[in-house]
């Protein structure tokens, strides 16, 4: 699966047989759903940048800050007794 990155956000790209074009879904932004589509790499990149700029603009206007992408890490501090 191909990915694209813009302003720290990542989208996974796949081909939709049903729709007949490439679809991108932004991942790791919580409950928000952000998608875009295009026929070529250039169209996908332009659509991704446009939809993310719009998403960030709308979120800032709503006093609802955009959700940051998930780092896929879990950090925890353990007492020394748990260290090997």
Buried (B, 14 or more C-beta within 10 A) or exposed (E): EEEBEBEEBBBBBEEEEEEEEBBBEBBBBEEEEBEBBBEEEEBBBEBBBEBBEEBBEEBEEEEEEBBEBEEEEEEEEEEEEEEE
